[in-house]
Amino acid sequence: MSRGVPPCLISLLFDWYGKIYICVKWGNCKSKLVQLVTGVRQGGVLSPVLFTVYANDIICKLEVSGYGCRIARKYVGILMYADDLLLISASNCDLRKMIEICESEMAWLDMCFNVNKSCLLRCGPRYKKPCVPILLNGNLLHEWSTVKYLGVTFESGLKLKVSLAAKRMKFFRAFNRPICLRWVHCLSDVIVSFTSYLYCLPILLYGLEAVTISNANRQILYVTWKTALYKIFKLNDEVNLLYEYCLGILPISYVFDLRRLCFLFKQSTHIISVHNIFDDVFGFFEFNELCSVYSVGKLSHGHFKACVWYAFYVCIT
């Protein structure tokens, strides 16, 4: 009610969630009904919103405290997606203070952190130097070299890096299936290439449009897709480009730029988004640069696919 939610809506939610029962089904048998008194419906459209409202005080208290990082005077010390919580701090001392605030707020909410699913990732010139142990709920918070957050694996180092090792493994694991089916069911190379492009390539590129990719990682993506095409056609790069054009398949560099263009455009037009902070600082220049490369005018915004395809056509011809 302190957030201005109408009392009738609160009563509706209270009545709705007070009548949730579950049972276990085994074959044709069902267990007795058990009432759920805590939590929200898993997979429900409204569940992330309700949980965000429930845990919003953690974000507000951390922002008021002043601990954590800021970019362009905007507070980014805490990023939260559903129940995934990410604390960002430039010092060990501030991080311990942030964890204490989170622990006290979670105790008030009658919740606790899962230490086994929590970890510490360090980056910067002193990332290998020993530091004072950080505790979470009285337990030692272990330091990891890689962390997976929202489908993207980050690696510690002098700079925060994106690791593609896990994505490449998943990609080739998915790619091996159509390759095996080609020999079993005598599938044509066209079907295998389309299957790989539609179902396997998104596994490799998942979430990468939301982060900054280095030239080394771009080369890794290119080599990975090149290896897959060679297993299908057994041809060199120039002939593969012609095959991709004839089959209506964009090269991976064009696919990545297209996904990046769409992502930056959506973030720039989204009113309420934490990515707007990064878009104001970094994304604006990259978006304009990509628009310049693919000759995207203001009237073409939202129609990036046609511009990217035209650039590929010009490159081939």
SULQUI-V263870 format. One line per field, one symbol per residue. psi: psi as a letter, one per 30 degrees, with the letter a starting at -180 (. if undefined). burial: 1 if it has 24 or more other C-alpha atoms within 12 Angstrom, else 0. A space follows every 50 residues. Layout:
psi = ???
burial = ???
This chain:
psi = ffggkkeeeeeeeeeeffgkkllkkjbgkkllkkkkflllkkfkefeeee eeeegffeeeeeeeefkllkkhgkkgfkkkjbgjkjkkkfleeeeeeeee eeeeeeeeghllkjefgklkkkllfgffkklkkkkjhgkkjkklfkkkjh fkkkklaelklkkgeeeeeeefeeffefeefeeeghklfeeeeeeeeefe efeegkfffflkkleeeeeeeeeeeeeeeefefhlaeeeeeeeeeefhkk leeeeeeeeeeeeeeeeffkejkfffeeeeeefeeeeeeeeeeghjlefg kfhfeeeeeeeeeeee.
burial = 00000000000000000000000000000000000000010000000000 10011101111110001110000011111100101111110100111111 11101100000010000111111000000000011100001010011110 01111100001111001100110110011000000000100111111011 11111111111110001101110111011011100000011011000011 11111111111111111100000011111000100110011001110000 10011011101100000
